[in-house]
Amino acid sequence: MKAEHSHDPEDIAERLEKGTKHSYLRDWVYGGIDGSVTTFAIISSVEGANFTQKAIIIFGIANILADGFSMAASNFLGTQSEQEELEHWREVEKRHVSQHPEGETEEVRQLLGKKGFKGDLLEKSTRFIVGNQKRWIDFMLVEEYGLPLEIRSPMKASLATFASFAICGGIPLLPFLLGLENAFLIASIVTGMTFFLIGSVKSRWSSSSWLKTGSFTLLLGGIASLLAYAVGNLLSGI
């Protein structure tokens, strides 16, 4: 099987020099699935309640703008909280290292011991880590608290979520905006294709096959849409 990247020493050095690139895949998938599901769920419920196509368009656009912004804002605040948590524990460890160096050194020793370090190697590794304060604190953040040393950009994460929500959420509305006949049937088909496509693309970063992830995403979206249609139909008389 072909490797994802070259392992020549020069290529490795160049790749490492560029540093880590954050992935915003989860934000795209999250926004895309939710945009498709919620917009089509609204269309299904309004269709089930026998409302006009004008009502479908109004409710659909309102959902894309309001719910899309809400999701983006929530993602921004959530990602920002991750950054704040990292900085909080960094300050805590900085204080601990300064005030209780012996205890913090022992923590490093025991953490390395759990990884299989023993004897002289354990002592040398411990001294190496505590020999530099930044390296020491970074080690504790990762090994003691399980935190990543770098957090994704809150702004980029929120923009990715909103863009994906708006694009995928707009697809079910297109047949109604274009005034097509059998708009609901067409919307059902293209939304199902969107569900499947999102799941299939996600498989590129998953160990599961594109067919499995695509089918599973289609199933979840279909269940949500059927529930929304049933609710709209049952409450149509209210």
Secondary structure, 3 states (H helix, E strand, C coil): CCCCCCCCHHHHHHHHHHCCCCCCHHHHHHHHHHHHHHHHHHHHHHHHCCCCHHHHHHHHHHHHHHHHHHHHHHHHHHHHHHHHHHHHHHHHHHHHHHHCHHHHHHHHHHHHHHCCCCHHHHHHHHHHHHCCHHHHHHHHHHHCCCCCCCCCCHHHHHHHHHHHHHHHHHHHHHHHHCCCCCHHHHHHHHHHHHHHHHHHHHHHHCCCCHHHHHHHHHHHHHHHHHHHHHHHHHCCCC
